[in-house]
Amino acid sequence: MAAVRDLSTLLARLDPEADLAARHVWLIRMFDWVRGDRASPQAAAGRAMLLVDAIEARADLRAKARAWWAVFTRTVDLTALLADHGFAPRTAFLSELGERLRRKILPGTPETTDASDLFRMVLPGDFDARWIALLDEAALSRIGRLLALPDATAPTGTDGPAPYWRLTVMDAVTYCASQVVAAGFSPELRLRMGPAAPAGPDGAPQPSRALAFRTLMSTLDDLREEVLRTPRDPAALQAAFVVFRDRLDDCRLATASVYAHLEDNGISVGLVFRLRQLRERVLRIRELLDCVL
């Protein structure tokens, strides 16, 4: 893929009506132009703002950029990026190892609607994280205003429209939580979880910690309703968050109890792999909620 070295040429090729692959190729080339020779993150951040300056200076480019972004958000599943990027789509360790080796050897295709796959092609290295981290609040606000879309239609039961980004983040939380529940209910983990409390005075066994997973999604539904409500009720939002957070912690503790079984019965690489994935899902949920609360 030939790199575009001239900014005017790059902007001339901005076409919101191009097909899916062509739009994504343009996006890849845009970030390649921003990176330049990759000698300095500061230089790359400066080039990013030059790009913003050039688009802001012309009304036709502003309209094209906003139209391009509108098409992009309609055709690409951004929720997959927030919820699934970095996680193994397969629960078996060896299967996931084979998939990652395949991605290392074979190139990806820009003709994809999965934002997680596209992300690997657009921002492939640590250098991108370094220059993006240099963009200050003012720069991010300018980019946000440049690409601003009308608010999404409000979900049923709310008093007004919820921002598109908030809907996307909450969808990602829902996907992550559903993965946590699915893993918690899997026989490999559920049957190895310890009891929720020590045996009672009569020696009767206590319920399994796996019961914590039963109500996670219902508490998330309550939290989602409060997050998307317009105007917000801070007290109700905080109460719903506390209930969901406590239930999520119960699920985390239930998962951690499996390690006691492994200590007594031996280590399974596949099982530890699933436990680590589940733990990271819980952390991802917390990070996503930090964005909307």
JOPE-V375849 format. One record per residue. N is the residue number from 1. RES is the residue in one small letter. D_FIRST is the distance of its C-alpha to the first C-alpha in Angstrom with 1 decimal. Layout:
BEGIN
N_RES_D_FIRST + N_RES_D_FIRST
END
This chain:
BEGIN
1_m_0.0 + 2_a_3.8 + 3_a_6.4 + 4_v_9.4 + 5_r_12.5 + 6_d_15.2 + 7_l_16.7 + 8_s_18.4 + 9_t_15.3 + 10_l_13.8 + 11_l_17.2 + 12_a_17.6 + 13_r_14.8 + 14_l_16.6 + 15_d_18.0 + 16_p_20.1 + 17_e_20.9 + 18_a_17.4 + 19_d_17.1 + 20_l_16.3 + 21_a_12.7 + 22_a_11.9 + 23_r_13.8 + 24_h_12.1 + 25_v_8.5 + 26_w_10.5 + 27_l_12.1 + 28_i_9.3 + 29_r_8.3 + 30_m_12.1 + 31_f_12.8 + 32_d_10.4 + 33_w_12.4 + 34_v_15.5 + 35_r_15.1 + 36_g_14.8 + 37_d_15.8 + 38_r_17.2 + 39_a_20.6 + 40_s_22.5 + 41_p_22.6 + 42_q_25.0 + 43_a_22.6 + 44_a_19.9 + 45_a_22.7 + 46_g_23.8 + 47_r_20.5 + 48_a_20.5 + 49_m_24.0 + 50_l_23.0 + 51_l_20.6 + 52_v_23.6 + 53_d_26.0 + 54_a_24.0 + 55_i_23.9 + 56_e_27.5 + 57_a_28.7 + 58_r_28.0 + 59_a_29.5 + 60_d_27.1 + 61_l_24.1 + 62_r_26.2 + 63_a_26.9 + 64_k_23.3 + 65_a_22.2 + 66_r_25.2 + 67_a_24.7 + 68_w_21.0 + 69_w_22.3 + 70_a_25.2 + 71_v_23.1 + 72_f_20.9 + 73_t_24.1 + 74_r_25.6 + 75_t_22.9 + 76_v_21.6 + 77_d_24.2 + 78_l_24.4 + 79_t_27.5 + 80_a_25.6 + 81_l_23.8 + 82_l_27.1 + 83_a_29.2 + 84_d_27.1 + 85_h_24.3 + 86_g_25.3 + 87_f_27.9 + 88_a_28.3 + 89_p_28.2 + 90_r_30.6 + 91_t_34.0 + 92_a_34.3 + 93_f_33.1 + 94_l_32.1 + 95_s_30.3 + 96_e_28.2 + 97_l_27.6 + 98_g_26.3 + 99_e_23.9 + 100_r_22.5 + 101_l_22.1 + 102_r_20.2 + 103_r_17.8 + 104_k_17.5 + 105_i_16.9 + 106_l_14.9 + 107_p_11.6 + 108_g_12.4 + 109_t_11.8 + 110_p_11.3 + 111_e_14.3 + 112_t_16.9 + 113_t_19.9 + 114_d_20.5 + 115_a_19.8 + 116_s_20.3 + 117_d_17.4 + 118_l_15.1 + 119_f_16.5 + 120_r_15.3 + 121_m_11.6 + 122_v_12.5 + 123_l_15.0 + 124_p_14.5 + 125_g_17.1 + 126_d_20.6 + 127_f_19.5 + 128_d_18.7 + 129_a_22.2 + 130_r_23.7 + 131_w_22.5 + 132_i_23.1 + 133_a_26.6 + 134_l_27.3 + 135_l_27.2 + 136_d_30.9 + 137_e_32.7 + 138_a_32.8 + 139_a_29.0 + 140_l_28.5 + 141_s_31.3 + 142_r_29.6 + 143_i_26.4 + 144_g_28.6 + 145_r_30.5 + 146_l_27.6 + 147_l_26.3 + 148_a_29.8 + 149_l_30.5 + 150_p_34.0 + 151_d_35.7 + 152_a_35.5 + 153_t_38.6 + 154_a_41.2 + 155_p_41.8 + 156_t_45.3 + 157_g_47.9 + 158_t_46.5 + 159_d_48.0 + 160_g_45.0 + 161_p_41.2 + 162_a_39.1 + 163_p_35.9 + 164_y_32.7 + 165_w_31.4 + 166_r_34.8 + 167_l_34.7 + 168_t_31.2 + 169_v_32.4 + 170_m_35.6 + 171_d_33.9 + 172_a_31.9 + 173_v_35.3 + 174_t_36.8 + 175_y_34.1 + 176_c_34.6 + 177_a_38.3 + 178_s_38.3 + 179_q_36.5 + 180_v_39.1 + 181_v_41.9 + 182_a_40.5 + 183_a_40.3 + 184_g_43.7 + 185_f_45.2 + 186_s_43.8 + 187_p_46.7 + 188_e_45.0 + 189_l_45.3 + 190_r_48.1 + 191_l_50.7 + 192_r_50.1 + 193_m_50.6 + 194_g_53.8 + 195_p_56.4 + 196_a_56.2 + 197_a_59.4 + 198_p_61.9 + 199_a_64.5 + 200_g_67.4 + 201_p_71.0 + 202_d_71.8 + 203_g_69.0 + 204_a_67.1 + 205_p_63.4 + 206_q_61.1 + 207_p_58.2 + 208_s_54.8 + 209_r_52.3 + 210_a_50.0 + 211_l_52.0 + 212_a_50.0 + 213_f_47.0 + 214_r_49.1 + 215_t_49.2 + 216_l_45.8 + 217_m_44.3 + 218_s_47.4 + 219_t_47.5 + 220_l_43.8 + 221_d_44.7 + 222_d_47.3 + 223_l_45.0 + 224_r_42.3 + 225_e_45.0 + 226_e_46.1 + 227_v_42.6 + 228_l_41.8 + 229_r_45.3 + 230_t_45.6 + 231_p_47.6 + 232_r_47.5 + 233_d_50.6 + 234_p_50.0 + 235_a_52.9 + 236_a_51.8 + 237_l_48.1 + 238_q_49.3 + 239_a_51.7 + 240_a_49.0 + 241_f_46.6 + 242_v_49.3 + 243_v_50.2 + 244_f_46.6 + 245_r_46.0 + 246_d_49.2 + 247_r_48.2 + 248_l_44.8 + 249_d_46.6 + 250_d_48.9 + 251_c_46.0 + 252_r_44.6 + 253_l_48.1 + 254_a_48.4 + 255_t_45.2 + 256_a_46.4 + 257_s_49.7 + 258_v_47.9 + 259_y_47.6 + 260_a_51.4 + 261_h_51.3 + 262_l_48.8 + 263_e_51.0 + 264_d_54.0 + 265_n_52.3 + 266_g_49.4 + 267_i_45.7 + 268_s_43.2 + 269_v_39.6 + 270_g_38.4 + 271_l_40.9 + 272_v_40.0 + 273_f_36.3 + 274_r_37.3 + 275_l_39.6 + 276_r_36.9 + 277_q_34.5 + 278_l_37.4 + 279_r_38.3 + 280_e_34.7 + 281_r_34.9 + 282_v_38.1 + 283_l_36.6 + 284_r_33.6 + 285_i_36.2 + 286_r_38.0 + 287_e_35.0 + 288_l_34.1 + 289_l_37.8 + 290_d_37.8 + 291_c_35.4 + 292_v_37.7 + 293_l_41.2
END
